[in-house]
């Protein structure tokens, strides 16, 4: 749960879009939204979704996870360095082209 970059990003997005928002519930859209249809505030929606982190915590977690991934990639590339073989240049041989004057 704490290692998902998508979760951190969605939590930060939900906070950015819904924190402090006043919602006007519409009975015609109740079927689309399900249990969130009659929430009056964006904060109630965030609470109902079970988002416990603040926007700043979600962004900090996303940044920390990014740093861990970059560090892991650097370690893996250092330990498992790819090896390349040298290719010799082709030998130049002059082959006469027939049909030319």
Secondary structure, 3 states (H helix, E strand, C coil): CCCCHHHHHHHHHHHHHHCCCECCCCHHHHHHHHHHCCCCEHHHHHHHHCCCCCHHHHHHHHHHHHHHHHHHHHHHHHHCCCCCCCCCCCCCCCCCCCCCC
